[in-house]
């Protein structure tokens, strides 16, 4: 059943994974709630004589800002150990957490439930590589984590910075990205240059003369195998014929001896 509760009397989730509540975003939500009301009930649990938020803290805060006297809520029996999991999974589904909040929550879930990254990925419905890349963000210096949390740097920028080995190099690259508004691709190129990694050289494609291509095609059709004719100098060269088994080799030898 739906309860109608005063939002000012509802206690916050002590395991709330969200660490930043954007004031402007809350104001926008409050205006929407003031106009249309709370469209989706929050989830609460009973704690002694009070109700505590399990999911829906933003809606509750915005309802207080909108000066509502009551909001809809659903009461569930949720154990202390599941408070973080419920809050995290709801925020993941809504894509409400920034990358650092998500990484910290992932880490906390793994530590509390002794989950592997694979088990965690199953629980939150994300690919294992996505979970691993998110947790790696916690290896960044705190100043860079703050930039990722406030949106100055994107997840792509952060992953590029992680490729730089030294902390000083990471901080320098982060400053350069923010100061010059560099794209993720530009950040990756700078990170590669700082790490001493060179881009692989593109192979030079050489075009064979038409008569060589025609000869290869003729031999290929005749032998039923891949044939490559390679010219050298002074009219010399070599012919390479691929075979896939001893039987295939004997077949080719029989054909060649008949030519």
Secondary structure by P-SEA (a helix, b strand, c coil): cbbbbcccccccccccccccccaaaaaaaaaaaaaccccbbbbbbbccccccccccaaaaaaaaaacccbbbbbbbbccccaaaaaaaaaaaaaccccaaaaaaaaaaaaaaacccaaaaaaaacccaaaaaaaaacccccaaaaaaaaaccccaaaaaaaaacccaaaaaaaaaaaaaacccaaaaaaaaaaaaccccccccbbbbccaaaaaaaaaaaaaacbbbbbbbbcccccbbbbbbccaaaaaaaaaaaaac
